[in-house]
């Protein structure tokens, strides 16, 4: 395997693989470094994905790897342990040993869902503990749904889920007391509001059973919505001198709509820069980033060709 590529893509999810396909189709040499830890691994299916609705995440990514490889991209199962600049190159150090060099680095490293510290949340995460009504709401429609409040966004989340079920309970937990207008909405829609801190979730290996408060109160539910803090996986970006941006729901790497960051030749795509991007949006962002990167490289190659041509012809540099 060569140790220098036009583009090294860190992250083998929807964004990274879509970028690799786009770049490969433009005859760029591409390495995808894939740690094999997709954010949606716990989910049974990926949704709102035209033509592949409900596809298992591992099946979708396996197909994406095959497609990227069919256009010459190299997909390596490894972890990017570090990144630095060396002259005109960006150098990525791999956890399994060795360095790879790139003219351009695309970070499609995703984000980490920092879950509320309530026993049972992590154990049922991706099954019947969920956060996105559009990703998982259909699967719990018509059932007993709870919402665990940890911020002032809980009422909005509750209203979205009330669209899917007549039996919704808002557990105020550590969230703020809703204002008068919100209380009126919740009452009009028949949403039960439960005050008190949640101690744990009662569950077994098959399903979530109930929410249990610190005072012992038990409320039976079939699903629970939570609001994680979304933290961009930006270690490599920071090692290269970048600074993450703050968002009310977490952190992200700021970029242009196409994925260009403030760091030269460093691009981002997917949840690293867009905390709300679902699978389809992440894949689309990967395509846009791949196209933008290729356009930059095309111009750089043209400028290099002009300099070489002038040198051979003995013509001075006019720049």
C-alpha positions in Angstrom: 0.0 0.0 0.0 1.3 3.4 -0.9 1.8 5.9 1.9 0.8 9.0 0.0 -2.6 9.8 -1.5 -4.4 12.6 -3.0 -7.0 12.4 -0.2 -7.1 10.6 3.1 -10.6 10.2 4.5 -10.9 9.6 8.2 -14.2 7.9 8.9 -15.9 5.1 7.1 -19.5 6.1 7.6 -22.0 7.4 5.1 -20.2 10.8 4.7 -16.7 9.3 4.3 -17.6 6.6 1.9 -19.7 8.8 -0.3 -16.8 11.2 -0.5 -14.5 8.3 -1.4 -16.9 7.2 -4.2 -17.0 10.8 -5.6 -13.2 11.2 -5.5 -12.6 7.7 -6.9 -14.8 8.5 -9.8 -12.6 11.5 -10.5 -9.5 9.2 -10.6 -8.2 10.5 -7.3 -6.1 8.2 -5.1 -8.0 7.8 -1.8 -7.5 6.0 1.5 -10.4 5.6 3.9 -9.3 5.0 7.5 -12.3 3.2 9.1 -12.3 2.5 12.8 -15.5 0.4 12.4 -17.5 2.3 15.0 -20.5 3.9 13.2 -22.7 6.1 15.4 -25.8 4.2 14.4 -24.5 0.7 15.0 -27.0 0.1 17.8 -30.0 0.9 15.5 -31.9 -1.8 13.6 -32.3 0.2 10.5 -31.4 3.5 8.8 -34.5 5.6 7.9 -35.5 8.5 5.6 -33.0 7.1 3.1 -34.6 7.0 -0.3 -34.3 3.6 -2.0 -32.7 2.0 1.0 -35.4 2.7 3.7 -34.8 0.6 6.8 -31.6 -0.9 5.6 -29.4 -2.3 8.4 -26.5 0.1 9.1 -23.8 -2.6 8.7 -25.4 -3.7 5.4 -25.4 -0.1 4.1 -21.8 0.5 5.0 -20.6 -2.8 3.6 -22.2 -1.8 0.3 -20.6 1.6 0.5 -17.2 0.1 1.1 -17.6 -2.2 -2.0 -18.7 0.8 -4.1 -15.7 2.9 -3.0 -13.3 0.1 -3.6 -14.8 -0.5 -7.1 -13.5 3.0 -8.0 -10.0 2.4 -6.7 -10.3 3.7 -3.1 -8.5 1.8 -0.4 -10.5 1.1 2.7 -8.3 0.3 5.7 -9.7 -0.9 9.1 -7.7 1.1 11.5 -7.9 4.1 13.8 -6.3 7.5 13.0 -4.3 8.2 16.2 -2.8 11.6 15.2 -2.4 14.2 12.5 0.2 16.8 11.7 1.6 18.9 8.8 4.9 18.1 7.1 5.7 20.6 4.4 2.9 20.4 1.8 1.5 17.1 3.2 -0.9 16.3 5.9 0.3 13.2 7.8 -2.0 10.8 9.6 -0.5 8.4 12.1 -2.4 5.1 12.3 -3.0 3.2 15.5 -1.7 -0.1 14.0 1.6 1.6 13.1 3.0 3.8 10.4 2.0 7.1 8.7 0.1 7.9 5.6 0.4 11.2 3.7 -2.2 13.2 1.9 -2.5 16.4 -0.1 -5.9 16.8 1.4 -7.5 15.5 4.6 -11.3 14.9 4.9 -12.5 14.4 8.5 -15.8 12.4 8.5 -15.3 11.3 12.1 -18.8 11.9 13.2 -19.8 12.7 16.8 -20.2 11.1 20.1 -23.6 11.0 21.8 -23.1 11.9 25.5 -26.1 10.3 27.1 -27.9 11.4 30.3 -26.4 9.7 33.3 -29.4 7.5 34.2 -28.9 3.8 34.7 -30.6 1.9 31.9 -30.3 4.6 29.2 -27.1 3.3 27.7 -28.3 -0.3 27.9 -31.4 0.3 25.8 -29.9 3.1 23.6 -30.8 2.5 19.9 -33.5 0.1 20.8 -36.3 1.7 22.8 -34.3 4.6 24.2 -34.1 7.1 21.3 -33.5 10.7 20.5 -34.8 11.5 17.0 -38.5 11.2 16.2 -37.7 11.1 12.5 -35.1 8.3 12.8 -37.0 6.1 15.3 -40.5 7.6 15.9 -42.4 5.4 13.5 -41.2 2.3 15.2 -42.7 3.4 18.5 -45.9 5.0 17.1 -49.0 4.4 19.2 -47.1 3.1 22.2 -46.4 4.5 25.6 -43.6 7.1 25.1 -41.7 9.0 27.8 -39.5 12.0 27.3 -36.6 12.6 29.7 -36.1 16.4 30.1 -32.6 17.6 30.5 -32.9 21.0 28.7 -35.5 23.5 27.6 -35.8 21.6 24.3 -37.8 18.8 26.0 -41.2 20.4 25.3 -40.4 20.6 21.5 -39.3 16.9 21.6 -42.5 16.0 23.4 -44.7 17.7 20.9 -43.0 15.9 18.0 -43.6 12.6 19.7 -47.1 13.5 20.6 -47.7 13.4 16.8 -47.0 9.7 16.9 -48.8 8.6 20.0 -51.7 9.6 22.3 -49.9 8.3 25.3 -46.9 10.6 26.0 -45.4 11.5 29.4 -42.9 14.3 30.0 -40.5 13.5 32.9 -39.1 16.9 34.0 -36.1 15.2 35.6 -33.3 17.9 35.5 -35.0 20.1 32.8 -36.6 23.5 33.5 -40.3 23.9 34.4 -42.2 24.6 31.2 -43.7 28.1 30.9 -47.4 28.8 31.0 -47.9 28.5 27.2 -46.1 25.2 27.1 -48.1 23.8 30.0 -51.3 24.8 28.2 -50.2 23.0 25.0 -49.2 19.9 26.9 -52.5 19.9 28.8 -54.5 20.4 25.6 -52.8 17.5 24.0 -53.2 15.2 27.0 -49.5 15.0 27.8 -48.8 13.9 31.4 -46.1 15.9 33.2 -44.2 14.1 36.0 -42.0 16.1 38.3 -39.1 14.6 40.2 -35.7 13.2 39.3 -35.5 9.9 37.4 -33.4 7.3 39.3 -33.2 4.6 36.7 -34.9 2.7 33.9 -36.5 -0.6 34.6 -35.7 -3.0 31.7 -34.7 -6.5 30.8 -32.8 -7.9 27.8 -36.0 -7.7 25.7 -37.4 -4.3 26.4 -37.7 -1.1 28.4 -40.5 -1.5 31.0 -40.7 1.6 33.1 -39.2 4.8 34.4 -38.5 4.8 38.1 -38.2 8.1 40.1 -36.0 8.6 43.1 -39.1 8.6 45.4 -40.0 5.1 44.1 -42.7 6.2 41.7 -42.9 3.8 38.7 -44.3 4.9 35.4 -44.7 2.2 32.7 -43.4 3.2 29.3 -42.5 1.3 26.1 -40.0 3.9 24.8 -38.1 6.8 26.2 -36.8 9.8 24.3 -33.6 11.5 25.6 -31.5 14.4 24.5 -27.8 13.6 24.3 -25.1 16.2 24.1 -23.6 15.9 20.6 -19.8 16.2 20.7 -17.9 16.3 17.4 -15.0 13.8 17.2 -12.5 16.6 16.5 -9.3 15.4 18.1 -7.4 15.4 14.7 -8.8 18.8 13.8 -7.5 20.2 17.1 -4.1 18.6 16.7 -3.8 20.4 13.4 -4.5 23.7 15.1 -8.3 24.0 14.7 -10.8 25.0 17.3 -14.2 23.5 17.7 -17.3 25.7 17.8 -20.0 25.6 20.5 -23.6 24.8 19.8 -26.6 24.8 22.2 -26.6 21.0 21.8 -22.9 20.3 21.8 -19.8 21.1 19.7 -19.0 21.0 16.0 -16.3 21.9 13.4 -17.3 25.0 11.5 -17.2 24.8 7.8 -18.6 26.2 4.6 -21.7 24.5 3.2 -19.4 22.3 1.1 -17.2 21.3 4.0 -14.2 23.5 3.7 -12.7 24.4 7.2 -10.5 27.3 8.3 -7.5 25.0 8.0 -5.9 24.8 4.6 -6.6 21.4 2.8 -8.6 20.1 5.8 -12.3 19.4 5.0 -15.2 18.0 7.0 -18.4 16.2 6.2 -21.3 14.6 8.1 -22.0 14.9 11.8 -18.6 16.3 12.5 -19.9 19.6 11.2 -23.6 19.1 11.1 -25.0 17.7 14.3 -28.5 17.2 12.9 -27.5 15.3 9.7 -29.2 12.0 9.2 -27.7 9.3 7.0 -28.9 10.7 3.7 -27.8 14.2 4.5 -24.4 12.9 5.7 -23.9 11.0 2.4 -24.9 14.1 0.4 -22.4 16.2 2.4 -19.7 13.6 1.5 -20.5 14.0 -2.1 -20.3 17.8 -2.0 -17.0 17.6 0.0 -15.5 15.1 -2.5 -16.5 17.3 -5.4 -15.1 20.4 -3.7 -11.8 18.7 -2.9 -11.4 17.4 -6.4 -12.0 20.9 -7.8 -9.3 22.3 -5.6 -6.9 19.6 -6.7 -7.7 20.1 -10.3 -6.7 23.8 -10.0 -3.6 22.9 -8.1 -2.6 20.4 -10.7 -3.2 22.9 -13.5 -1.0 25.4 -11.8 1.7 22.8 -11.3 1.5 21.9 -15.0 1.9 25.5 -16.0 5.0 25.9 -13.9 6.5 22.7 -15.3 5.6 23.8 -18.8 7.2 27.2 -18.3 10.3 25.6 -16.8 10.7 23.3 -19.8 10.1 26.1 -22.2 12.5 28.4 -20.4 9.8 30.9 -19.7 9.9 32.9 -16.4 7.2 32.6 -13.9 4.6 35.3 -14.5 2.9 34.9 -11.2 
